[in-house]
């Protein structure tokens, strides 16, 4: 039996099939890794796992992959911003801690970031994973699913009262993360709040229809099931709770009353999409990461998620890098 077989949790009766054939395991002793092969597997839309990567080598490995994809600037930018919001810390040169969660909190599937940031790759590196949970579940997004019509993304939009100067456009990008004119308020946007920030510019928070952006790995325009899509939908939390229950991966708190107790950021949830999440995802791969495991995936086509664990059963230290 190959040494990796025990990693993949067997398929259950869920609607999202386990797809162990989509996980490519690169057996390599390092310190030099066959990044051309990793890239080739990403182009086939597989997820790649490299076991036994020394912590001292992981920055070099992700850097080489990012360079091959012309994403090194993005990798460096993400690392630089890692701790700026206060909930992540840098680990090494390019990796950062994952968001801190309270006891029993789960992370529903999502692609990192938003359509504004447009991150292409997501990578995880495991230092320790000894809890009775902490399973990583990556899910492959169905690009042609009908449910995209019912999803919404939390976006920032802008509207100028008169034609803007170049300086005003640059200022809007820096201060409000607005790419104008493409981020202008659009028909169909559901306005949550508005703020007239100066004499010329009004900034809106809206729920917008998902839009496609470019995947440099797949070389096509794709929908991303971004964090900014997942986080606004109460039904994404309910889906994950049910999914984990059926997979036998949910750890219920002693006084468990419902999925809201598992939510690490309920303040962002604004709507119920009503979608059948089994229609959004084509397949999944479930992995209990081991120390020195390096995982990399296309951040457009594969979401990542984590189940919870019983407090006190161990330590989960997994670092993430994005570009
Ligand atoms: Fe994430």
Boltz pocket constraint, residues with backbone or C-beta under 6 A from the ligand:
constraints:
  - pocket:
      binder: B
      contacts: [[A, 110], [A, 111], [A, 112], [A, 304]]
      max_distance: 6.0
